[in-house]
Amino acid sequence: MKTLIITGASAGIGLAAAKRFAAAGWAVTNISRRPCPLAGVNHLHGDLAAPDFPDDLHSPLSAALEAADEVVLIHNASRLLSDSATDTPSEQLRTVLEINLVAANSLNRLAIPRMRPGSAILYVGSTLAEKAVPNSYSYVVSKHALVGMMRATCQDLAGRGVHTACICPGFTDTEMLRAHVPAEAMPAVAGMSAYGRLIAPEEIAETLFWAAANPVVNGAVLHANLGQVER
């Protein structure tokens, strides 16, 4: 059995990825607070901001992993706040890091011992994983760190037949983006790609599906941004 374990498949890129893998016959397990609306998905309720969230999921997640011949683990869930280096309380930064970074480590510790050769760990980064913009402080910090985690995972899994990659979407038409960017600014944001439009979540899902099947990208950062226009 081929099994996808994904966080944050209730909407956006996560939901699109769940649909793509399910359409190819994969069993899908989602971990998030909101359930995935896709029929047939095994939903495990988990608050990734809670440090002990893996404790409640250990038994059902272990069962899903051990029943699988091939596992793809996608770290997709994240939080994006409007915050700044000048005024972000450390407790707020800790909460964002818990969701965007530490949760991935917790799931890796549970999943890696049960992942057979041919499996993959994919991290959903961002165009802000290698650059920065104002007022996205905690998100930028966490996504930069996520790239480092992916690269370190690659090195520590050498020889095990499990590959990693970090897919870094550009501006994608998701709830999170629309909550962060005012409607009047959205045309300017769309214009920051060489195609003059936002990316569809399904395009990122297709990139994730491809990366899962191609170990040649082990340790790689893949920029899925339609060509970012630098100004």
Residue, then its C-alpha position, 0 to 999 in steps of 0.5 A: m500500500k502507498t500511503l500519504i501522511i500530510t499535515g494541513a490538508s483541510a484547505g489550500i495546497g494540502l487539500a490539493a495534494a490530498k486529492r492528487f495522491a488519492a486520485a493516484g490510488w494512495a491512502v491518505t492520512n491528514i493531520s490538522r485541527r479541521p478535517c479534510p473535506l475529501a471523502g475517504v481521507n483518514h483524518l487525525h485531529g491534531d493541534l500542531a501548536a501543542p508540543d505533545f500533539p504526537d502523543d495522542l496520534h502515536s497509535p493510529l499514525s503508527a498503524a497507518l505507517e506500518a501498513a504501508d509499503e511506501v510512505v510520503l510524508i508532507h510537512n505542509a501546515s504552517r502559520l503566517l502572521s503579520d509581524s515584525a522583528t521589532d515587536t514580535p514577542s518571543e512567545q508568539l515566535r515560539t508558537v509559530l516555530e512549533i507549528n512551522l518547524v517543531a511539528a515536522n521534527s516530531l512527525n519525522r521522529l515517529a515516521i522515519p523508523r517506519m519508512r521503507p526504501g522508496s519513501a520520501i519526506l517533503y517539506v512545503g517551504s515558500t518563496l520566503a524560505e530564501k528571501a524576506v519581505p517586511n512584516s512576515y518575520s516569524y514566517v520568514v524565520s521558520k521557512h528559512a529553518l525548514v530548508g535547513m531541516m530538509r537538508a539535514t534530514c537528507q544527510d542523516l538519511a543517506g543510504r536508507g533509500v528515503h529522499t527529501a526535498c523542499i518545494c517552495p511555492g510562490f504566491t499561491d491562491t490559498e486562504m492563507l494568502r488572502a487572509h494576509v494580503p489585502a484584496e486591493a493589493m492582490p493584483a500587484v502580488a499576482g504581477m510578481s510572477a512572470y506569468g502575471r497570475l497567482i499559482a493554483p494549489e493544484e500546480i503545487a500539488e502536482t509538483l509535490f507528487w512529482a517530487a515524491a516519485n523522483p529521488v534524483v531531487n534528494g536534498a533539493v530546494l525546488h522553486a515552484n513560483l512561475g518565475q519570480v519577477e525581481r524588482 
